[in-house]
Amino acid sequence: MLGNDSAQVLRDMATQVRTGRYDVPSSPEDFEPGLARMDLPVLAVTVRGDGMAPPAGVRGLCDKLTSARVTHWELVLGEGTRGSRHYGWIRDNAALVERVRAFADRA
């Protein structure tokens, strides 16, 4: 188990990585049709150097949002950021907060 992620969340993520479908074995819901129908502005953020959510994986998920207006943005954390890149934005969040605020104001 990594960090504070539950074992079930990790199993669900592993299924998605293996199959390429947004399947959540712990849920009876089929999320794929809903993802395709979602007609909203979406800000997809990757964190440079994050091996748990690499840009290709984020793009793969965003490709399922065929009706959404997706904006991609890469967050570059400061050199002194402690901890993993995946969670590093929690402590080094000023750039992300500003970007999300600007995105929400435009949306």
C-alpha positions in Angstrom: 0.0 0.0 0.0 1.3 3.5 -0.8 0.8 6.4 1.5 -2.7 6.6 2.9 -4.4 5.2 -0.1 -6.8 2.3 0.7 -6.1 -1.1 -0.7 -9.5 -0.9 -2.6 -8.6 2.3 -4.3 -5.3 0.8 -5.4 -7.1 -2.3 -6.7 -9.6 -0.1 -8.6 -6.7 1.9 -10.1 -4.8 -1.2 -11.1 -7.9 -2.5 -13.0 -8.1 0.8 -14.9 -4.4 0.6 -15.8 -4.7 -3.0 -17.0 -7.9 -2.6 -19.0 -7.8 1.0 -20.2 -11.4 1.3 -19.1 -12.6 3.4 -16.2 -13.9 0.4 -14.4 -14.3 0.6 -10.7 -14.7 -3.0 -9.5 -15.9 -1.9 -6.1 -18.9 -0.1 -7.8 -21.7 -1.5 -9.9 -21.7 1.7 -12.0 -20.4 1.7 -15.6 -18.6 5.1 -15.7 -17.5 5.0 -19.4 -20.8 6.3 -20.9 -21.1 9.1 -18.3 -17.5 10.2 -19.0 -18.3 10.4 -22.7 -21.5 12.5 -22.1 -19.9 14.9 -19.6 -20.3 18.4 -21.2 -18.3 20.6 -18.8 -15.1 22.5 -18.8 -12.4 20.4 -17.3 -9.0 21.4 -16.0 -6.7 18.4 -16.2 -3.5 19.0 -14.1 -0.4 16.9 -14.2 2.5 17.3 -11.8 5.9 17.2 -13.4 7.7 14.1 -12.2 4.6 12.4 -10.8 5.0 8.7 -11.6 1.7 7.8 -10.1 -0.3 10.0 -12.5 1.9 10.5 -15.6 0.8 12.8 -18.4 0.0 9.9 -20.7 -2.4 8.4 -18.1 -4.1 11.7 -17.4 -4.5 12.2 -21.2 -5.9 8.7 -21.5 -8.6 9.5 -18.9 -9.3 12.9 -20.5 -9.7 11.2 -23.9 -12.7 9.6 -22.5 -14.3 13.0 -22.0 -15.3 13.3 -25.6 -18.0 16.0 -25.0 -16.0 18.0 -22.4 -13.9 21.1 -23.1 -10.6 19.9 -21.6 -7.7 22.2 -20.7 -4.4 20.5 -19.9 -1.9 22.1 -17.5 1.4 20.9 -16.0 2.2 22.0 -12.5 5.9 22.3 -11.8 6.7 22.1 -8.1 9.5 24.0 -6.4 12.8 22.3 -5.9 12.4 22.3 -2.1 9.1 20.5 -2.1 9.1 17.6 0.4 7.5 14.2 -0.1 6.3 12.5 -3.3 5.5 14.4 -6.4 2.0 12.9 -6.4 1.2 14.7 -3.1 3.7 17.5 -3.3 1.2 20.0 -4.5 -0.5 19.9 -1.1 2.4 21.9 0.5 3.4 23.7 -2.7 0.0 24.8 -3.8 0.0 28.5 -4.6 0.4 28.1 -8.4 -2.2 25.4 -8.5 -4.7 27.4 -6.4 -4.2 30.5 -8.7 -4.6 28.4 -11.9 -7.8 26.7 -10.6 -9.2 30.1 -9.5 -8.5 31.6 -12.9 -10.0 28.5 -14.7 -13.1 28.6 -12.6 -13.6 32.4 -13.2 -13.4 31.8 -17.0 -15.7 28.7 -16.8 
